[in-house]
Amino acid sequence: MQETTQDLSIPQSDAVGPAPISWPRVLGLSILFSAIGSLWITATEIVFRSAQVGEAVPPVPAVATLVFLLLLRSVLRRTTRGRPLNNAEILAVYGFTTISMTVGFVNGFRQIITLGTAPYYVDQNNVVIQLVRKHWPHWIAPRDASVVKWLWQGSPGGVVPWGAWLFPLLSIGALFVLAHIMFGSLFGLLQRRWLHEERLAYPVAELATSLVEGERVSQFRETSSRLIRSPMFRLGLLGAVLFNLVWIIPALRPAATVPPQYTDLNTFLPEGPWRAGYIWFIRYNLAALGLAILVPTDVLFTVWFSTLILKAEAVILALFGHEWSTTFLLAGNQGLGGYVAEAIFLIWSARRSLRLFRKLRSGPDVTFGWSDRVWLGLFAASATSLLAWFIASGIPVWLSLSVLALLIVRVLIVARIRAQVGVPILYFHVGDARSIVFLFGGSLIAATGERSIAAFTAFSILSISAFLAPYQSDGYKLAETSRLGGGRWMALSVLAVAVGFVFAAVTQLYAYYTRGGEILGWGTDAWPVASVVGGVIPANMEASHWPSMAVGFVTTSALILAQRVFTWWPLHPVGFLVGCAIGGYVFGPALIAWGAKVLSLRYWGLPGYNRTRELFLGLVMGHFGVATLWGLLGALNFEPVKRYIIGFW
């Protein structure tokens, strides 16, 4: 059965003006909870390494913030002391914290300081380290030997050399602010089509809007009180608690063995070629399973089906003698080609709503606040500034354009997948810095010179934007639902990046200098220095990946065409892209949710599906509730939390 991805909520253009906002309250609460969340994430993920609360989608502290604000509003309504927060204010604070807290998660800011300083700390003298030390940009990290040494070993008296870090932090912060002005304005141009013409589901945003009551409610017009009173929702809450107890109980007993959180399906296959290809797991991820119920059945079917097809392709190639590395990268390379095809289609299909080839909208509207001219101007200015920065750092124009284009393609597709499919996983292993090497080959990039290679590698820190930008995109749905307005959300989202960067820098640099990065257990593997620079010098990554990229491009293009021509077509291009990027992680949740949707709709109709949906949303909220309590214990260095790290990947 094929479904539309429609949101049945009332179009925002029918509402009466933007919602009233008390900006001192919104900004004050946003900054306060961002600070608390940053401390929580640094303690659990960086210092004690006990819980990955920031790696969840959405971050566990952000969900806790949302629940706290809803409870606070309920109390204020009953006591009549002061004006309670309205929907727009609550969702503005929540959306702000999803971005600001993600900046500091374990593979966010920590990767920036590792990439910037490790080449000057490691005791190696190979060709990669020599190149980096000679040409590393001055803006990415301090070069003073003592400053770098203290970062990894701890400084005398725990003093943080803020003066040495001031210029790098300002530079990197400006880089990310520019990038997210570019992404936010791009989403501002596209969201009119995504929200009102295509009516995408935004499952992750729906998780928040389904809990917020008011005049306009979420996808199926049910208030938070109705959802919470649902027996199926409560059954899901109980199921999530019991599910987590399977791991929590043995984690509390030091002598007990904690069960694994996944099943490797390759272990059921014979040794040799049958195990070729990317990882193939069934992960016990209730967040992915629960939110999958909001995903259209054709997308779910395509995710697990394409994962099987990609596995079969890898096995066939292995049987014909291809190396393991070729089969392992097969899905990712096809995904890169598919990303490009989908990006071209998205921009082309939006041409009428944007009217870029005729006349841009010159006036604002209620939903988005700013005109197309403003959105396009912001996008052009920020993109040009980034391009100029790339070129000034020594990267040739053609390579700078390629890096910028691939960055935009990656972020655009990940945001589209989040909006349409809602996969609650941060990591989409397609379109990173290595993809440029795969695309052009090591020899061509090596010919640009050592300074260019070093700068190209340094700018790979922008890949972190792929973790943040989907929350920017989801925020336009929150803004539309609550009448916050797209223009106001754009400004808030960019401020959230800056605030999150400041708090992550303060908390994590303090943790590193007082305790020592190596003492905390963090390695100095400066990825992607080794994988990117090592692939260029010597040039051992030639353009042998083109055939699989071409297959991905053609396959995605064919799926897009078939979907537009045949209404009955069962395969969805976005499902194929998810299968290429992370099919090995979400195969199990996609298969189970697809089966649950098909059976409930076929035998019990829409009422049966609604009850199933309530059950699955209960699983999600119960899982986040357990993760919140378990994560708080992790912030207190509770040892059992380290034995059972609740996973969201």
HUGI-V863221 format. One line per field, one symbol per residue. psi: psi as a letter, one per 30 degrees, with the letter a starting at -180 (. if undefined). burial: b if it has 9 or more other C-alpha atoms within 8 Angstrom, else e. A space follows every 10 residues. Layout:
psi->???
burial->???
//
This chain:
psi->kkllhkkglk kfffljllkk kjeeeeeeee eefeeeeeee eeeeeeefhf kifffljlke eeeeeeeeee eeeeeeeefh jlklkleeee feeeeefeee efeglegcee eefeeefeff ekilhaeeee eeeegkkfff llfkeeeeee effklkggkk ieeffeeeee eeeeeeeeef eeeeeeeeef feeeefefhl eieeeeeeff fklaekaaeg hkleeeeefk eeeeeeeeee eeeffeeeef ffjeflkkll glkjffffll lbffglallj ljkijfeeee ffffkkeeee eeeeeeeeee eeeeeeeefg gkleeeeefe eeeeeeeeee eeeeeeeefg eeefhfgckk kfllleefel leeeeeeeee eeeeeeeeee effgkleeee eeeeeeeeee eeeeeeeeee egjhkejjhk gaefeeeeef keeeeeffle eeeeeeeeff fffffffeee eeeefeeeee efgekeeeee eeeeeeeeee eeeeeeeeee eefffkeeef gklgjhkgee eeeffejlig ilhffeeeee eeeeeeeeee eeefejffkf kkeeeeeeee egefegeeee eeeeeeeeee eeffaeeeee eeeeeeeeee eeeeeeeeee eeeefghjef effjjkkg.
burial->ebeebeeebe ebeeeeebee eeeeebbebb bebbbebbbb bbbbbbbbbb bbbbbbbbbb bbbbbbeebb ebbeebbeee eeeeeebbbb bbbbbbbbbb bbbbbbebbb bbbbbbbbbb beeeeeebbb bbbebbbebb bbbeeebbbb bbbbbeebeb eeeebebbbe bbbebbbbbb bbbbbbbbbb bbbbbbebbb bbbbbbbbbb bbbeebbbbe bbbbeebeeb ebbbbbbbbb beebeebbeb beeeeeebee eeebbbeeee eebbbbbbeb bbbebbbbbb bbbbbbbbbb bbbbebbeeb beebbbbbee ebebeebbbb bbbbbbbbbb bbbeeeeeeb beebbeeeeb beebbbbbbb bbbebbebbb ebbebbbeeb bebbbbeeeb bbbbebbbbb bbbbbbbbbb bbbbbbeeeb bbbbbbbbbb bbbebbebeb bbbbbbbbeb bbbbbbbbbb bbbbbbbbbb bbbbbbbbbb ebbbebbbbb bebbbebbbb bbbbbbbbbb eeebebebbb bbbbbbbebb bbbebbebbb bbbbbbbebb ebbeeeeeeb bbbbbbbbbb bbbbbbbbbb bbbbebbbbb beebbeebbe bbbbbbbbbb bbbbebbbeb bbbbbebbeb bbbbbeebb
//
